[in-house]
Amino acid sequence: MSIIHNFSAGPSALARPVRERLAEQFGTDRLDQPSVVELSHRGPEFMALAEELEQGLRRLMGVGDAHAVLLLQGGAHLQFTMLPMNLAHQRTAAFAITGHWGEKAFAESARITETRLVASSADQDYCELPELGHLPADCAYLHYTGNETIHGVQYPQPPVTGVPLAVDLSSEFLSRPYPYAELGLAYAGAQKNLGVAGLTVVLIRRDLLERIPDSLPQFLDYRTWVNSDSMRNTPCTFAWYVALETVRWIESLGGLDAIGQRNQAKADRLYRAIDGSDFYHNRIDPEARSLMNVPFVLADNDLTMTFVEQAEQAGMPGLKGHRAVGGLRASLYNALEQQAVEDLVDFMAEFERTSG
Ligand SMILES: Cc1ncc(COP(=O)(O)O)c(C=O)c1O
């Protein structure tokens, strides 16, 4: 079977032009010269790549010198740990939880520092966004998950508070215009919208660096990474390279305005199809529906695996829901084309006709 449209939640599809650049870079007709992953990360070629990547990320996010942009490893999981260690020393970390990943970040934070839940939609089965409760007087930041990848719940805009916002943007990074410059800290793995696994982008407002306790192990101290241009040790050079090609591709489309319109159109099309049928159902409050991950269930749950298998045979892998919630999920990250959604919607209509 040849893969036609990849709906995987991550690692996920790369944009076609990025795949083409990879094919050129690693093609057998180029074996007489080193590929990008065979270069010293301190050599002039790779340093130029790193500089272009940082500047490209800054342009896309619209952030200036008030923020540092770090290129780390360890995924969002390491940020669940580094964030409270660095910024919530002798302060309270406040959390708004809207799904699985917020729960995980909260649990890790609670191991490290005083951590308070100020909003949660767990009682509503994570189908909506919660009201914000009272923030503690010594609040270090409010942590929230911009887009809950498993539950399919997204904040249309950041919550409004008087404290720094610390946000997990793993599954919506660079997918639409976002007020990055207003954030205290944001982190995101690259494996959904920015290329391949290995690289984690961290955006941090520089004045917050003053809060970091000197007792931290250096490797876990954000200042180490600020002061070394993210090269305290050997970076994941392949992931940086793919991120640069992805940044170039996003800019060639017209930046976040253009990619945001594309993503909105894809999501609108799929939600319209789901809402227009009694056979498919999405349980999320329309105000909080994710543009990136669309979970849905079938009226007859017993047909779920048949749907997944037939979709795979039709060239649409990756539609099985996360094991924590079951059902189905279509991930519509940047690289997925509108045509993929059109074909999925056609497939869904045909499946309903033959199985419903
Ligand atoms: C919103 C969100 N946060 C955190 C994670 C965990 O990311 P990582 O595997 O990079 O640690 C994921 C992974 O899917 C995610 O979607």
The ligand as an SDF file (V2000), in Angstrom:
LIG
                    3D

 16 16  0  0  0  0  0  0  0  0999 V2000
    0.3480   18.7730   23.8500 C   0  0  0  0  0  0  0  0  0  0  0  0
    1.4710   17.7950   24.0510 C   0  0  0  0  0  0  0  0  0  0  0  0
    2.2920   17.9500   25.0960 N   0  0  0  0  0  0  0  0  0  0  0  0
    3.3150   17.1060   25.3280 C   0  0  0  0  0  0  0  0  0  0  0  0
    3.5560   16.0210   24.4960 C   0  0  0  0  0  0  0  0  0  0  0  0
    4.7240   15.1280   24.7680 C   0  0  0  0  0  0  0  0  0  0  0  0
    5.7030   15.4880   23.8800 O   0  0  0  0  0  0  0  0  0  0  0  0
    7.1680   14.8160   23.8360 P   0  0  0  0  0  0  0  0  0  0  0  0
    6.9620   13.4290   23.3270 O   0  0  0  0  0  0  0  0  0  0  0  0
    7.8890   15.7260   22.8890 O   0  0  0  0  0  0  0  0  0  0  0  0
    7.7210   14.8600   25.2130 O   0  0  0  0  0  0  0  0  0  0  0  0
    2.7330   15.8220   23.3940 C   0  0  0  0  0  0  0  0  0  0  0  0
    2.9650   14.6760   22.4980 C   0  0  0  0  0  0  0  0  0  0  0  0
    2.1650   14.3140   21.6910 O   0  0  0  0  0  0  0  0  0  0  0  0
    1.6660   16.7250   23.1790 C   0  0  0  0  0  0  0  0  0  0  0  0
    0.8500   16.5720   22.1260 O   0  0  0  0  0  0  0  0  0  0  0  0
  1  2  1  0
  2  3  1  0
  2 15  2  0
  3  4  2  0
  4  5  1  0
  5  6  1  0
  5 12  2  0
  6  7  1  0
  7  8  1  0
  8  9  2  0
  8 10  1  0
  8 11  1  0
 12 13  1  0
 12 15  1  0
 13 14  2  0
 15 16  1  0
M  END
$$$$
